[in-house]
Amino acid sequence: MKKVAVIMGSDSDLPLVETCIVELKKSGVPTEVHVYSAHRTPEEAIGFAKGAEAAGFGVLIAAAGKAAHLGGVLAANTVLPVIGIPIKASALEGIDALLSTVQMPPGIPVATVAIDGAKNAAILAVEMLAIADADLAARLKDERAKATADVLAKDAKVAAQFND
């Protein structure tokens, strides 16, 4: 099975990014976590991206706030899919990070989830890997079925309480 890399621009992003890591591990996906900054350690970020495919990675997840160039730096140096998590880390409430992550030039895409959307980044990465992995696809389908059952149970409870 391919691995997923979770790379954050600062260790201050870890409390939010842990949601992503937990979700990946829950899905049984091998996960490697690093702190590489697009601005303070660009050589390390570029080197990691350039070697990621050969190292067995299938998807890279980049979490960054403010200028949020990490996803773009990684995407510019690999053909693997890159998912960006814009982090709410400034007075602009993450809008700056969202725009920096989503506004990539043609030919260098970064799939972008919601501001602080770490769980969805993990799920999207698993979905990408599941294209070529039937076991992962089955696990995703099971999780969706459980989520549907949970919502329908809540609906029945609320309906029984309030509907005549």
C-alpha positions in Angstrom: 0.0 0.0 0.0 1.2 3.5 -0.8 2.0 5.8 2.1 0.7 9.3 2.8 3.0 12.1 3.9 1.6 14.8 6.2 3.8 17.8 6.1 3.1 20.9 8.2 4.8 24.3 7.9 5.2 24.7 11.6 4.8 22.4 14.7 2.2 24.9 15.9 -0.1 23.3 13.3 0.2 19.9 15.0 -2.9 20.1 17.2 -5.1 20.6 14.1 -3.1 18.2 11.9 -3.4 15.4 14.5 -7.0 14.9 13.3 -5.6 14.1 9.9 -3.0 11.7 11.2 -5.5 9.9 13.4 -7.9 9.5 10.5 -5.2 8.1 8.2 -4.0 5.6 10.8 -7.7 4.6 11.5 -7.9 3.7 7.8 -4.8 1.6 8.0 -2.8 3.9 5.7 1.0 4.1 6.4 1.6 7.7 7.4 4.8 9.7 7.7 4.8 13.2 9.4 7.2 16.0 8.9 7.7 19.7 9.6 9.1 21.5 6.6 8.6 25.1 5.9 8.3 26.5 2.3 10.2 29.6 3.5 12.5 28.5 6.3 13.5 25.0 5.0 12.7 25.1 1.3 15.6 22.7 0.3 14.2 20.0 2.7 10.6 20.5 1.4 11.8 20.3 -2.2 14.0 17.3 -1.6 11.2 15.5 0.2 8.8 16.1 -2.7 11.3 15.1 -5.3 12.0 11.8 -3.6 8.4 11.0 -2.4 7.3 8.8 -5.4 10.5 6.7 -5.2 10.0 6.4 -1.4 6.6 4.8 -1.8 4.2 7.7 -1.2 1.0 8.0 -3.1 -0.3 11.3 -1.7 1.2 14.3 0.0 -0.8 16.5 2.4 0.5 20.0 3.2 -0.8 22.0 6.1 0.1 25.6 6.3 -1.2 29.0 7.4 -0.7 32.6 6.4 1.2 32.7 3.1 0.7 28.9 2.8 3.1 28.2 0.0 4.0 24.7 1.2 1.4 22.9 -0.9 2.6 24.7 -4.0 6.3 24.0 -3.3 5.5 20.3 -2.9 3.3 20.2 -6.0 5.9 21.9 -8.1 8.4 19.2 -7.3 6.3 16.0 -7.7 3.6 14.6 -9.9 2.0 12.9 -6.9 -1.3 14.5 -5.8 -0.9 17.2 -3.2 -3.8 18.1 -0.8 -3.6 21.4 0.9 -5.0 22.2 4.4 -5.2 26.0 4.8 -4.7 26.7 8.5 -6.4 29.5 10.4 -3.2 31.2 11.8 -3.6 34.9 11.3 -5.9 37.9 11.8 -7.4 37.0 8.4 -8.9 33.8 9.9 -7.4 31.5 7.3 -8.7 33.3 4.2 -5.1 34.2 3.3 -4.0 30.5 3.6 -7.0 29.4 1.6 -6.3 31.7 -1.2 -2.6 30.9 -1.2 -3.3 27.2 -1.3 -6.2 27.1 -3.9 -4.9 29.8 -6.4 -2.3 27.6 -8.1 -1.1 28.3 -11.7 -2.2 26.0 -14.5 -0.2 22.7 -14.5 0.6 22.7 -10.7 -2.6 21.8 -8.9 -3.1 21.5 -5.2 -6.4 19.9 -4.1 -7.6 22.1 -1.3 -10.0 21.3 1.6 -11.7 23.8 3.9 -9.9 26.0 6.3 -8.8 23.7 9.1 -10.2 20.7 7.2 -7.7 18.2 8.4 -10.1 15.2 8.6 -11.4 15.8 5.1 -7.8 16.0 3.8 -7.2 12.5 5.2 -10.4 11.1 3.8 -9.6 12.6 0.4 -6.1 11.0 0.5 -7.6 7.6 1.4 -10.1 8.0 -1.5 -7.2 8.7 -3.9 -5.4 5.6 -2.7 -8.6 3.6 -2.8 -8.8 4.0 -6.6 -6.1 1.2 -6.8 -6.9 -0.6 -3.5 -10.1 -2.5 -3.1 -9.6 -3.0 0.6 -9.4 0.7 1.2 -12.4 1.3 -1.0 -14.4 -1.2 1.1 -13.4 0.5 4.3 -14.5 3.8 3.0 -17.9 2.3 2.0 -18.3 0.8 5.4 -17.5 4.2 7.1 -20.1 5.9 4.8 -22.7 3.3 5.7 -22.1 3.8 9.4 -22.3 7.6 9.0 -25.6 7.2 7.2 -27.0 4.9 9.9 -26.0 7.3 12.6 -27.8 10.2 10.9 -30.9 8.2 10.3 -30.9 7.1 14.0 -30.7 10.7 15.0 -33.5 11.6 12.6 -35.7 8.9 14.1 -35.1 10.2 17.6 -35.8 13.8 16.8 -38.9 12.9 14.7 -40.3 10.8 17.5 -39.8 13.6 19.9 -41.3 16.4 17.9 -43.5 15.0 15.1 -47.2 14.3 15.7 
